[in-house]
Each structure stands twice: as C-alpha cells, then as structure tokens.
Amino acid sequence: MEPREAWDRLLAMALAEEAVRRRMLATRREPDPLAAFCREATALGCPLTPMALVEAGEAAYAAMSRS
C-alpha cells in the first residue's frame, strides 16, 4: 500500500470512529510522536513509516513549487 493510500484509509477510519481518532491524537503526547503515529497507523492496518511520510511531504512540496 502506498503512503497516500494508507493515509487516506487512516483518515477515513478516524473520521468514522471516535476511538481511532482519539488513539491517533494520543500519539502527540509520546516522546517521539511521529514514530508513535506510524506505529499506531500500522497497527490499524495502514502501514506508514516516518521516512515514507517525509518523502510524501517533500514530493508534495516539490509539486507545489513547480506549479
């Protein structure tokens, strides 16, 4: 699953289920929030890694810069 697909699926789950939303928001209080977020997302069946999120962000920024 590509990071964008995983992100979209996770977002849909969080919008549909309060428990998922709370679980993901709770990662903000962890010592390493990005790693905790990715760990929780993967546990929910939406495989994400910190590097995949960074790469996706860089690609999006580059696309905005070109336009």
Secondary structure, DSSP 8 states (H G I E B T S, - for coil): --HHHHHHHHHHHHHH-HHHHHHHHGGGGSSSHHHHHHHHHHHTT----HHHHHHHHHHHHHHHHH-
